[in-house]
């Protein structure tokens, strides 16, 4: 029944194509700063049951943050997280019926099964939303979940991590790094906190391990978790060590790790995170070539169709940022992580599309062969051709769902808490953004600028609140 329902939806042209149109409209609205219209459309789509609901819930959650509504974001992101968990419990993110429907139509019928980057950000955004809403305990829970999502992704990529050992390691260091990755692979479970703790105990070699995860790890999520734990008096060593190793060029991340190792506690310190630009979005590359049917002795027409997604790079909002005169530095290259994740998904996307094209070719030629041998009706091959062309045209589409509202780059720096309680973030060549801090003591400032034309969204989070 699920297969039939999916095919009926595709035949009615009401599924995947509307998703693509909505995503095109959303990209335009967000780039222009019309977060309200984009949010309304995403929230409306999220209310509908089906394989797209968790995806649109995640989109609505990110857009709610851009609107400065953390409470609304929490609800949407909770729904997205629950939906993602349901998909993750199913092997390879899809059942046999889902796969069969996708082969008959297209990948849009597969449940949206986000990978490491998407899942880490879903929990990170929930954590930031809880922090802005003043719920420090819930913020800590979501940061722990973001860490677990990151470890799960490390496990998925453990073989590549072991093979990507930096060339500047000594033989003994390289052996130790590979041993840590092998432990995760042999345990048949996500890379655990115990492995990270063992890495921290190794001192200098820990930085080597985390540095080896540079192409796979999210320094942004690690650093936010580290400073939140540090300000609360918990042990932040693993998170700060990972952030420092994943972002060697960020002076603030290096200084935080060094200070924590000296046993220092932060005092009246403000961490400023600027999410700049938009990560790559998926666009479609497709073709459909008509050909005279060989099996029908050229009395019928067939089509060879192919449709796959590609990543489209989008511009940054600014070339750099400063906060109260202190230059911010890149902390996370989200675009690079998104491209790596897409590259891992590409073999499966391509294999399904090739199988789909061959399946359609077999259906078209097989049907024409049967008609040629079973009837003398000269219109039968033509009518069958028209039916197959309609099926092909109505279902030849690429899956464009991806975490397209994530930032392109995350910039970060730290400043002393200003006496007037205002942090002034200055984009290069842009208008200064003033953020008034809450409470007193240590704080986190979050700024979101998806494009140069869009208005910035700001949030202030008190990290000392219990």
N, C-alpha and C positions, 0 to 999 in steps of 0.2 A: 504493500500500500504506500509506503514511503517513497519507493521508486516511482510509482505511478503519479503520486502527488507532485513529486519534484519535476517530472517530465511535463506534467500538465502546466505547472507554473512557468516553466521555460517556454513551452509552446505558446503560452499566452503573453510572452514577452513582458512579464510583470516582475521578474525577479532580479537577475543580475544586471540587466540594462538599467533599471532604475537605481541600482546601487552605484553604477558608474556615473550616471547623471548627477546623483546626489553628491558624490565625491568631487566631481568637477565644480559644482556650485559651491560646495563647502570650501574648496581650495581658494576660489575667487573671493568669497566672503571673508575668510580669515585673513588673507593677504591685504584686504582693504580695511580690516578692523571691524567688520560687521559681525561681531561675535554673537549678538542676540539672534539674528536670523539663522546662523549656522547651528546654534545651540537648539533652537526650536525644532529644526528639521531632524537633528540627530536624536533628540529626546523622543520625538514622535516615532521615529524608526525603531528606537529601542523598546518601545512598548509592545511591538508586535512579536509574537512567538516565531521561532524558526532559527535557522543556522546563523542569521545575521544579528540577532538580538544582543549577544554579548559584545560583538564588535561595536555596534552603535552605542551601547552603554559606555564602553571605554571612551569613544569619541565624545559623547555627551559629558562625561566626567572631566575630560581635558578642557572642553569648551566652558564648562561651568567654572573651572579655575581661571580661565582667561577672563570670565565675566566678574571675577572677584567674589564668587559665591561658594565658599568651601563646603558648607553644609549640603548644598545640592550635589556637589561633586562627590561627596562621600557616598550618597545613595546610589548614584550611577556606577561608581567604581566598585562598590560592593556587589552590585548585580553582575558587572563584568567579571569580577574575580570569581564569583560563584559559577558563572557560566564557563569560564576557562577551566576551572577545576573539574567540572563535569566532563568536558572534552578530554582533559588530560587522563581521566580514569579509563578512557577507551583506548585500546591499543592503537598506536600511531595516529590518534586523534580522529579516527573515522571507523565506522562499522563497515561490514561488507556491503550493506545496502547503500550507504553513503558513497562508497567507492564506485559501485555499479552505476548509480545515478550520475556521478561526476563523469564517468567514462562515456555514458550515453549523451550527456549534455555538455557540461563544463565544470571546472573546479569551483565555480560559485556555489554549487550544491554541497560542497564539503563544509562541515562545521569549521568556523574560524578557529584555528589552533595556533595561538601565538607562541613564539619561542622566547628565548631568554630576555632579549631587550624589552619586548612588549610587556612581559609579565613583571619584570623588575620595576618598570616605570609605573605600572598599574598600582603596585603596592607603595612605591615611593610617593606617587601623587596623593594616594590616600593618607599617607603619613603627614605630608605637608598640609593637607586639608584639615586633618585632625589638629595639627599644631596651630594653624591659624584660627581654628574654632576654640582653642584653649584646652583641648583634651590631651594632656601630655602622655598619659598612660596608653591611650589608644594609638598615639603617634609612635610610641616605642614598639608596640605590638606590630604595627605595619612595617616599621623599619626592620624588625627581625624577620618578617615574612619576605621582604625584599631581599634580604641577605640569603635566605633559603632559596629563593628563585635563582639568585646568582649562582649558588653552589650547584643547583640542578643543571644549569646551563654549562658550568664547568665540566660536570660529569658527562653531559652529552658530547662535549668537545674534547674529552680527555685524551683521545688518541692524537688529535691534532696538536694539543697542548704539549704532549710529550715529544712530538716531532719538531716543535718550533723552538727548541732550546736556543737561546742567544749564542752567537758564535764566540762572544768574549768570555764565556764561562771556562773555568778550569775543568779538567776531567773529573775531579772529585765533586765539584759543584754541579756539573751537568748530570752526574750519576745521581746525586741527591734529588735534583729537580725531577728527574724521570721517575725515581722511586715514589715521590709524592703523587705524581699523576697516575702511576701504575696502581697505587693503593686505592685510589678512587675508582679506577676501572675494574679492579678485581673484587671490590666490595659489593658490586652490583647494586649500588645505591648512590644517591647524590653525594658529592664531596661534602664531608661533614665538618662541623665546627672543630671536632677533635683534630682533624688534619691541619686546619688553620692554626690551632693552638700549638701543635707540634712545630709548625713552621715558625711561629713567633719565638718559640724557645730556642730556635737555631740562630737567632741574632742576625748577622749579616746575610746568611743564606736565605732567611725568610724574604728579604727584599728581592733576592734572585728569583725565588719561587713566584712571588706576586708579579714581578716584572715579566716573568715568562707568560703570565696570563694577560698581558697588555692588550692583545688583540681580541680578547674574549670578555674582559671585565669592565664593569661600569664604575668608574672612579667617583662619579657624582653620588650615586646611591651609597657607596662605601663611606665617603667623607661625611655626608649628612648623618649617617648612622653613627659614625665615630664621634663627631662633635656632640651629638645628642647624648650619647652615653658618657662622654667625658664631662659634660656640664652637670650630668646627674650623679656623678661620682662613681659610675661603674667603670669596668675595664674596657677601654676603647682600642686596645693595642692592635688587634687584628684588623679592624676596620680602617684605622688611620694608616697602618702599614700598607694595606692594600691600596688605599687611595694614593699614598705617596709614590708607590712603585708604579701604579698605572698612569700617574700624571707626573713624571719626573721633572717637567718644566714648570710646574706650579709651585712657586716659592711658599705660598701660604700652607699648602698641604705638607711640604717638607718641614716647615717650621713647627706645625702642629705635632707631627710625629716626634720631632726632636724634643719639644717641650714636654710631651707626655712621658717620653723615656727618661727625662730628668726628674720625673715625679712632680712636675708642676701642674697646677689646676688653672683653667682659664678664668680670667677676671675682667668683667666689663669689656668683653670682646664681641665684635659683631662680624659674622660671616655673611658675605654678600654673594649670592648666586644669581647669575643672569642667564636665562635661557634665551638664546638668540636664534632667530631664523626658524626654518622648518626642515625637518629631515626629508630625505627623498620620498616622493610619492610614486605609486605605480601608475603607469599609463599603458595603454594597449598597443601592441604591434600585431596586426592581423592581415590576412590575405584570404581570398577565395577565388580559385581559378576554375572556370567551366571547362568541360572536356566532353567530347562525344563518347557515349558508352560503347565500349568494345563488346561487352557481353550481349548488349542489345542490338548488335550489328549496326551501330551508329543511328538507331532509331530513337534513342533516348539521350538525355543530357545528364551528366553528373557534375559534381563540384568537389574540388579538393580544397579544404579549408584548414587554416592554422591560425591560432590566436594565443599569444603568450604575453605576460606582463614584462615591462622593463622599468628600471628606476630612473626617475627624472630628478635631476639635481635642482634645488631651489636656492636663491641667493640669501646671503646673510643680511641681517637688519643693520649691522654696523661692523666696522673693521676692528673695533676694540672698545673697552670700557674702563672707566676709573670710578672709584668710590671715595669721596672726600679727599681727592687728590692722589689716592693710591691706585696704581694700575692693577687691573684684574688680569689674570692669565687663564688661558684655556685649561679646563679641568677634565672635560670629557668631549671627545669627538664622536658625537652620536651618529653622525652621518657614516663614519667609517664602520661603526658597529652594525648599523642598519644594512650596509652593503655586504658585510661579511655574512650576516644572517640570511640575506637574500641569496647569496651565492651558495649557501648550504641547502636552501630549499630548491634551487634551480634544477638540479638533476631530477627530482621528483616531478616538478612542474613539466619539464620537457618530456620525460618518459610518459606521463599521462597524456600529454597532447599528441605525441606520436601514436600511442595506442588508440586514442580517440579518432585520429585521422584515418588510421588503417581500418578501424571498426566501421566507420562511415563509408569508406570506399568499398568494403566487403558487402555492406548492406545494399548499397546502390547497385553494384555490379551483380550481386547475387539475385536481387529482385528483378533486374532487367533480364538476366538469363532465364529465370523461371517464366517470365511473361513471354519471352521470345519462343519458348518451347511449348507453352500451354495455351496460347491464344493467338488468333489471327487479327484481333482488333487493333487497327493501326493507331488508335488513340490511347491504348493502354500504356505503352511505354512513355508517352508524353505526360499523361496524368500522373504516372508513378514518379517521373522526373520532377514534376512540379511539387509533388508532396515531399519528396526528399530534399529538394532545394529549400522549401519552406522550413523543414526541420533543421537543415544545416544553417540557414541564415538566422533562425530564431535562437539557436543555441551556441553559435560560434562566438564565444566571448572569453576574455581573460579574466581571472580573478584579480580584482584591483584592491581588495581589502588589505590594508596594512596599517601600522601605527603611524599615520601620516601627519599627526599633530604633535609629534615629539620635536624637540629643538634640533637644530643643526649642530650647534656647539653650546656647551655650558661653560661660562666664564666664572671664575671665583677668586675672591681675595678676602682679606680680613683687615679690619680697622679697629682702633680703640673706640669705645662708645663715646659719641660726641656729647658735649655738655648740654647742647640744646635738644638732644634726642632726635635729631634729624640726620639721616644718611642721604647724601646727594650722589646719585649715580649719573655719570655723564657718558653717554654714548659718543664715540668719535664722530664728529660732524653733526651731532643731533642735539636736541633740547634736553637739558638736565631734568632728572626725575628725582623728586624729593620723596623720601619714605620716612614717616614718623614712627619711631619705635614705641612698643608697648612696655609697660612695667619698668624694670630696672635690671641691671646685670647683663649677662650674656644673652645674645639674641641672634636670630637668623633673619636675613632679608632675602626675599624671593622676588625676582623681576622677570616678567615674561614679555618678550618682544618678537612676535613671529615675523614681522617685516618692518621695513623702515617707515611705511605708510600707516601701519596699525598702531593704535594707542597701547602704551605699556600697562600691564597689570602688575600690581605690587601687593605683597603680603609681608607682615612682620610677625615673627614667632618668638615668644619669650622662652628661652631654653632652660631657665632656672625654675620655672613653675613646676610644682609637684602635684 
